[in-house]
Amino acid sequence: MLFLRSLAGYSRLFFYLSEKKMKILTNVRNSKVCGISQTLNSFLSFIENRKKKNTKIIGVDVSGGRLGCTKMQDGRFSLISSTLEIPQIGQAIFDSRNLEDLRGVYRGVIEQYKTAIKEEKPDIVLINGTYYLPWCLYLASKEVGATAVLHYHGSISKETEHWQEKPRKIFKEMERSFDSKDLFYIFPSELTKQVVENEVFGHLIERCSILPNAVPLHFFEQKVNRCKKILA
């Protein structure tokens, strides 16, 4: 049911915005098992099954490597794979005095995202997560002036609260920079929303929706080999 509820939530969020055409650009990672990939796959399945011909998804995968850019298309999904030299986040944080310095370190990544947004001209930029690559996409969308939605997959402040003081402080500043009246927020749970309101932003969030993380139905259809032995 979580799978269906998530898809229903996505349909309410995006499809009411346009009855004609809808183009959504979002950050993706080259992984089939991570939560962001599972959510995207569920959304794409929903579009295909409901035959939403007026909807197009552009996934942008920015990763380290020799400078280059390729584009592939499969139905209503297009994948832009952009490679460039990306500084290692741990070293970049220790080399930066503050968040603005870190923004300069990742200027190349931001520009790659900006190029994709300018070329594709999406109706919505869907930002998945609050880590440094989603943060770069957010900065790119702001600089271009694109309408953006932030899908929380977890609080980077909470995930790094046991780290050393400097990275812990910069990551909290990074997450706080997502606090904007121009953003619409998607939270995986009411608890996540409350943590962000109380411990990160420091105020209530009105423009948001609670959509549980998608769980594909095949996870529930797997046969489980149960042990028949009686254990004390």
Secondary structure, 3 states (H helix, E strand, C coil): CHHHHHHHHHHHHHHCCCCCCEEEEEECCCCCCCHHHHHHHHHHHHHHHCCCCCEEEEEEEEEECCCEEEEEEECCEEEEEEEECCCCHHHHHHHCCCHHHHHHHCHHHHHHHHHHHHHHCCCEEEEECCCHHHHHHHHHHHHHCCCEEEECCCCHHHHCCCCCHHHHHHHHHHHHCCCCCCCEEEECCHHHHHHHHHHHHCCCCCCEEECCCCCCCHHHHCCCCCCCCCCC
